Amino acid sequence: MSWSVSVVGKPAAVAAKVAKELAAVKCSEPEEEIKNSVASIVATALGAFPEGAAVKVNASGSQYSPNNDGKKVNNLSVSIEPLYGFVE
C-alpha cells in the first residue's frame, strides 16, 4: 500500500486537510499507525506556526513485505516547509 498528501495554505487549514486526507486512507499495520502518527506530528508542528503564515506539507509512505514472512518494510517522507514572502 502507498499513500501521499500535499497541501499548501495557512497552518490550521493545512493541518485539518492533512488529517482529513490521511484519515480517508486505510492501510494494514504497522503502516496505519505510522500514517496516523504523521497527521498528529503535522498538527503539533503547525500548531506552533503564526496564524497568518503560509506553509506547504508533503507526506508520503509505503509498506511492503519483501520475503512474505510477515516482516514489513516501511518508507516514510514528511516535509513541512514555511513559505516566506507569501502575499495575500
N, CA, C and O of each residue as an XYZ file, in Angstrom:
352
protein
N       0.852     -1.170      0.000
C       0.000      0.000      0.000
C       0.893      1.226      0.000
O       1.983      1.204      0.571
N       0.443      2.283     -0.629
C       1.152      3.549     -0.541
C       0.138      4.672     -0.414
O      -1.031      4.511     -0.767
N       0.593      5.814      0.094
C      -0.275      6.967      0.295
C       0.569      8.226      0.163
O       1.787      8.187      0.333
N      -0.088      9.345     -0.143
C       0.607     10.620     -0.197
C      -0.396     11.756     -0.025
O      -1.581     11.616     -0.329
N       0.110     12.883      0.468
C      -0.702     14.069      0.655
C       0.200     15.282      0.425
O       1.361     15.289      0.835
N      -0.342     16.302     -0.230
C       0.373     17.550     -0.460
C      -0.623     18.685     -0.297
O      -1.629     18.737     -1.005
N      -0.348     19.605      0.641
C      -1.291     20.686      0.954
C      -0.507     21.974      1.174
O       0.554     21.967      1.798
N      -1.043     23.091      0.651
C      -0.442     24.411      0.835
C      -1.506     25.346      1.383
O      -2.644     25.331      0.913
N      -1.150     26.163      2.375
C      -2.101     27.133      2.907
C      -1.678     27.638      4.263
O      -0.505     27.563      4.629
N      -2.638     28.155      5.009
C      -2.384     28.618      6.369
C      -2.336     27.414      7.301
O      -2.995     26.408      7.040
N      -1.569     27.503      8.381
C      -1.295     26.331      9.223
C      -2.514     25.546      9.709
O      -2.536     24.322      9.584
N      -3.515     26.211     10.254
C      -4.672     25.473     10.790
C      -5.416     24.744      9.678
O      -5.828     23.596      9.851
N      -5.587     25.402      8.546
C      -6.293     24.778      7.419
C      -5.493     23.611      6.850
O      -6.061     22.581      6.486
N      -4.184     23.773      6.775
C      -3.327     22.696      6.262
C      -3.380     21.494      7.200
O      -3.525     20.361      6.741
N      -3.267     21.724      8.496
C      -3.318     20.614      9.462
C      -4.639     19.859      9.355
O      -4.654     18.628      9.385
N      -5.747     20.587      9.230
C      -7.066     19.949      9.114
C      -7.180     19.136      7.831
O      -7.708     18.024      7.843
N      -6.682     19.690      6.717
C      -6.767     18.998      5.425
C      -5.885     17.747      5.420
O      -6.290     16.702      4.912
N      -4.689     17.855      5.983
C      -3.798     16.690      6.066
C      -4.475     15.590      6.878
O      -4.490     14.433      6.460
N      -5.034     15.941      8.035
C      -5.701     14.943      8.885
C      -6.866     14.288      8.152
O      -7.041     13.072      8.222
N      -7.664     15.091      7.450
C      -8.825     14.560      6.721
C      -8.384     13.603      5.609
O      -8.936     12.513      5.463
N      -7.389     14.021      4.834
C      -6.935     13.172      3.727
C      -6.304     11.882      4.231
O      -6.532     10.818      3.656
N      -5.514     11.962      5.299
C      -4.883     10.750      5.819
C      -5.898      9.814      6.466
O      -5.740      8.595      6.395
N      -6.935     10.358      7.094
C      -7.969      9.518      7.709
C      -8.751      8.726      6.668
O      -9.293      7.663      6.968
N      -8.808      9.241      5.454
C      -9.563      8.578      4.388
C      -8.817      7.382      3.801
O      -9.411      6.569      3.092
N      -7.535      7.271      4.088
C      -6.711      6.179      3.559
C      -6.585      5.099      4.624
O      -6.207      5.389      5.759
N      -6.894      3.874      4.275
C      -6.766      2.755      5.216
C      -5.635      1.835      4.767
O      -5.564      1.436      3.605
N      -4.764      1.511      5.701
C      -3.597      0.677      5.423
C      -3.557     -0.475      6.417
O      -4.260     -0.466      7.428
N      -2.733     -1.456      6.119
C      -2.528     -2.527      7.093
C      -1.466     -2.074      8.090
O      -0.699     -1.151      7.818
N      -1.431     -2.722      9.227
C      -0.463     -2.369     10.270
C       0.919     -2.876      9.892
O       1.004     -3.899      9.212
N       1.985     -2.238     10.282
C       2.035     -1.037     11.103
C       1.909      0.261     10.307
O       1.993      1.346     10.883
N       1.707      0.165      8.990
C       1.618      1.381      8.167
C       0.480      2.295      8.613
O       0.620      3.517      8.556
N      -0.636      1.733      9.051
C      -1.772      2.539      9.514
C      -1.362      3.418     10.698
O      -1.674      4.608     10.733
N      -0.667      2.826     11.655
C      -0.223      3.603     12.822
C       0.796      4.670     12.422
O       0.753      5.790     12.931
N       1.698      4.334     11.526
C       2.697      5.291     11.052
C       2.003      6.468     10.368
O       2.318      7.622     10.658
N       1.075      6.193      9.473
C       0.330      7.228      8.744
C      -0.437      8.106      9.711
O      -0.427      9.329      9.572
N      -1.092      7.519     10.672
C      -1.858      8.306     11.647
C      -0.941      9.165     12.519
O      -1.320     10.264     12.925
N       0.241      8.676     12.800
C       1.212      9.461     13.567
C       1.651     10.693     12.789
O       1.911     11.739     13.384
N       1.735     10.584     11.490
C       2.113     11.730     10.651
C       1.106     12.861     10.830
O       1.502     14.016     10.983
N      -0.180     12.551     10.815
C      -1.210     13.583     10.992
C      -1.033     14.288     12.331
O      -1.172     15.509     12.413
N      -0.730     13.538     13.367
C      -0.522     14.117     14.698
C       0.727     14.993     14.737
O       0.703     16.080     15.315
N       1.800     14.538     14.139
C       3.052     15.296     14.104
C       2.868     16.596     13.334
O       3.333     17.648     13.774
N       2.194     16.533     12.189
C       1.934     17.738     11.393
C       1.095     18.718     12.197
O       1.392     19.913     12.203
N       0.062     18.248     12.872
C      -0.789     19.134     13.680
C       0.012     19.802     14.794
O      -0.171     20.989     15.062
N       0.896     19.053     15.441
C       1.724     19.615     16.502
C       2.672     20.676     15.947
O       2.791     21.763     16.511
N       3.334     20.364     14.858
C       4.276     21.315     14.261
C       3.566     22.582     13.792
O       4.043     23.689     14.040
N       2.439     22.426     13.122
C       1.735     23.595     12.588
C       1.045     24.392     13.678
O       0.758     25.573     13.484
N       0.772     23.779     14.818
C       0.186     24.493     15.939
C       1.099     25.572     16.496
O       0.639     26.491     17.173
N       2.389     25.464     16.214
C       3.356     26.461     16.678
C       3.552     27.599     15.678
O       4.179     28.606     16.006
N       3.024     27.451     14.464
C       3.174     28.475     13.432
C       2.286     29.680     13.739
O       1.225     29.516     14.342
N       2.695     30.889     13.339
C       1.786     32.039     13.418
C       0.569     31.801     12.521
O       0.689     31.181     11.463
N      -0.594     32.289     12.938
C      -1.836     32.036     12.198
C      -1.782     32.471     10.739
O      -2.328     31.788      9.872
N      -1.138     33.587     10.459
C      -1.130     34.124      9.102
C      -0.021     33.604      8.219
O       0.093     34.026      7.068
N       0.803     32.701      8.723
C       1.912     32.160      7.939
C       1.386     31.275      6.817
O       0.238     30.833      6.846
N       2.230     31.026      5.841
C       1.906     30.075      4.776
C       2.859     28.892      4.904
O       4.027     29.052      5.259
N       2.345     27.713      4.611
C       3.149     26.502      4.778
C       2.751     25.479      3.715
O       1.611     25.441      3.251
N       3.718     24.662      3.353
C       3.483     23.557      2.423
C       3.870     22.266      3.134
O       4.962     22.155      3.692
N       2.969     21.299      3.108
C       3.238     19.998      3.711
C       3.146     18.922      2.634
O       2.160     18.839      1.902
N       4.172     18.116      2.556
C       4.185     16.934      1.699
C       4.488     15.738      2.588
O       5.431     15.773      3.379
N       3.709     14.699      2.464
C       3.957     13.479      3.226
C       3.590     12.282      2.363
O       2.603     12.311      1.627
N       4.383     11.246      2.460
C       4.084     10.035      1.703
C       4.691      8.833      2.409
O       5.637      8.959      3.187
N       4.141      7.690      2.127
C       4.654      6.465      2.716
C       4.217      5.248      1.940
O       3.278      5.296      1.145
N       4.909      4.167      2.181
C       4.545      2.893      1.566
C       5.055      1.768      2.449
O       5.931      1.958      3.293
N       4.492      0.607      2.234
C       4.866     -0.573      3.009
C       4.825     -1.791      2.103
O       3.944     -1.924      1.254
N       5.791     -2.676      2.296
C       5.742     -3.943      1.579
C       6.441     -5.025      2.387
O       7.193     -4.742      3.320
N       6.182     -6.245      2.016
C       6.794     -7.392      2.677
C       7.718     -8.061      1.665
O       7.239     -8.765      0.775
N       9.026     -7.860      1.777
C       9.940     -8.364      0.755
C      10.053     -9.886      0.687
O      10.351    -10.440     -0.371
N       9.817    -10.558      1.806
C      10.012    -12.017      1.831
C       8.728    -12.778      2.127
O       8.758    -14.000      2.277
N       7.614    -12.087      2.213
C       6.343    -12.727      2.560
C       6.433    -13.542      3.840
O       5.773    -14.572      3.980
N       7.267    -13.067      4.785
C       7.436    -13.760      6.057
C       6.748    -13.018      7.203
O       6.967    -13.327      8.375
N       5.920    -12.044      6.854
C       5.232    -11.278      7.879
C       5.974    -10.024      8.301
O       5.390     -9.150      8.941
N       7.244     -9.920      7.959
C       8.022     -8.727      8.270
C       7.714     -7.660      7.233
O       7.521     -7.969      6.057
N       7.668     -6.391      7.670
C       7.287     -5.292      6.779
C       8.411     -4.273      6.689
O       9.133     -4.036      7.658
N       8.546     -3.679      5.523
C       9.481     -2.591      5.285
C       8.648     -1.350      4.987
O       7.781     -1.373      4.113
N       8.915     -0.264      5.716
C       8.166      0.975      5.530
C       9.068      2.087      5.041
O      10.210      2.231      5.478
N       8.529      2.869      4.123
C       9.185      4.065      3.622
C       8.321      5.246      4.045
O       7.103      5.209      3.877
N       8.938      6.303      4.596
C       8.190      7.464      5.061
C       8.954      8.744      4.742
O      10.163      8.831      4.956
N       8.237      9.724      4.233
C       8.812     11.039      3.975
C       7.813     12.096      4.423
O       6.638     12.041      4.061
N       8.288     13.071      5.221
C       7.442     14.171      5.681
C       8.229     15.458      5.544
O       9.363     15.555      6.012
N       7.627     16.441      4.903
C       8.259     17.744      4.740
C       7.277     18.832      5.148
O       6.142     18.870      4.672
N       7.725     19.718      6.035
C       6.941     20.883      6.450
C       7.783     22.095      6.092
O       8.830     22.340      6.693
N       7.316     22.849      5.108
C       8.107     23.951      4.555
C       7.391     25.289      4.714
O       6.363     25.515      4.076
N       7.922     26.185      5.563
C       7.345     27.526      5.649
C       7.554     28.243      4.306
O       8.615     28.126      3.691
N       6.544     28.974      3.866
C       6.637     29.718      2.616
C       6.791     31.196      2.941
O       5.817     31.882      3.252
N       8.018     31.674      2.865
C       8.298     33.068      3.200
C       7.941     33.973      2.034
O       8.047     33.575      0.874
N       7.515     35.196      2.345
C       7.183     36.171      1.317
C       5.834     35.949      0.688
O       5.540     36.529     -0.357
N       5.000     35.119      1.299
C       3.662     34.827      0.782
C       2.791     36.073      0.871
O       2.726     36.702      1.927
N       2.127     36.437     -0.206
C       1.282     37.630     -0.257
C      -0.163     37.200     -0.501
O      -0.439     36.342     -1.340
N      -1.077     37.813      0.250
C      -2.500     37.505      0.050
C      -3.146     38.614     -0.756
O      -4.342     38.555     -1.039
